[in-house]
C-alpha cells in the first residue's frame, strides 16, 4: 500500500522558487554572466556580487 501525498514536499516547493545566485570574483567576465542571468530573470535572482581585488586579498 502506497501513501498518497496531496501537497508538495518542501523540496518541490523550493524547486519552484527562483534560483538565488551569488557571484564571487566578479571581474571583467562577470558582466557577461550578469547579462545571461538577467535573460532568465523569472528563474534566477542575483543576490550578491563581490569582487576581491589583489589588495583586498592581502589583508
Residue pairs with C-beta under 8 A, 6 or more apart in sequence:
8 16
18 42
18 43
18 44
18 45
19 43
19 44
19 45
20 44
20 45
20 47
21 37
21 44
21 45
21 46
21 47
22 46
22 47
22 48
22 49
22 50
23 30
23 33
23 34
23 46
23 48
23 49
23 50
24 50
24 52
25 50
25 51
25 52
26 49
26 50
26 51
27 51
30 49
30 51
34 46
34 49
37 44
37 46
